[in-house]
């Protein structure tokens, strides 16, 4: 199952909810969100600085990952969400062996 890194920040309302409910409740809610589309939360960290949270988890596919991100963003509680597909070393081995035809642009 593809693994994704999700980074983002909370809106003012998101911060208020986090203060009210706490971090463990957010972890549980995020796990349920991901499970609802067949995914699995691996880890959730809270941070300070540019990002308020960092999530790593498995999702069945990009459509499921996009549905999770879209619904989280539409809630108004999160902002500036960035999702990155993560590749294992073995997947990179497969990438390196993949034959492609490419003609670069020329000036």
N, C-alpha and C positions, 0 to 999 in steps of 0.2 A: 504494500500500500504506500503511495507517495507520502513523503513527509514534508511538512510546511513549517516555516518560521513566520510568525505574525508579530509585528511590532506596532505600537500605537500609543495614543494618549487619550485621556478621558476629557470630556467636556466638563463644564462646571457642574451640570447635573450628574454626570458620571462620578465626579469626585465626591459630591454629596452622598450619592448612593453607596460608594465605597466606605465613606466614613460611617454611615448608618449601619451597613450590613457586615462590613469587615472583609478581609481578604479570603478567608476560607469559604465564605458564602459565594464569592465571585468565582473561585476555583470550581466549586460544585456546579454553578450555573453554566460556566464555560464548558465543563465536561459534558453536561447534559446537552448543550447546544451541539457540540461536535458529535456526540453519540446519536443525536436525532437524524443525522444524515449518514450514519454508518462509520463515523470517524472515532478517534480516540485521542484524548488529551494526554500527552506525555509529561509535560511540565509547564507550569505557569510561574513566572517570576514578576514581582513588582519592582520598579526601578524609579530613580529620579534623574532628571536631566531631560533630554529630548523625548525619551519614551517613558510612559507610565507603566507599561506592561510588555512582557515578552512571553510568547507562547510557542511551544513546539508540540506538534501533534501530527497524527496520521489522518489522512482523508482519502476516501475512495478514489476521488478524481478532482479535476479542476472545477467542474461544475458544482460539486458539493462544497469545495473550499470557497468558491465565489458566492454561493448561497449563504454560507455562514457569515462571510465578510459583509455582504450587502445587508443582511438583516441586522447585524450588529451596528453598522453605520446608520441604518435607517432608524434605529432606536433613539438616536440623538445623544446617547451616552458616551460614544467614542468618536474620536476624530483622528485624522492623519494616520489611518491604518495602512500598513504596508505588508504585503504577503509575498514571501519568497519560497519557491520550490527548492527543497534541499536534495542533493544527490549524494549517494553513498560512494565510497571509493570504488566499489565494484561497478557501479553505474558509470562512473567516469572512465573506467577501463573499457566498458562497452562503447562509450562515446568515442574514445581514442581509436578504436578499431573500426568504427563505422566509416564506410567509404561514401564520399559525397562528391558531387560535381559542382564546382563553384567558379565563377568568373568574376574577379574583383572589378570594381569600377576603375576606370583609367581617366587620367586628366589629359 
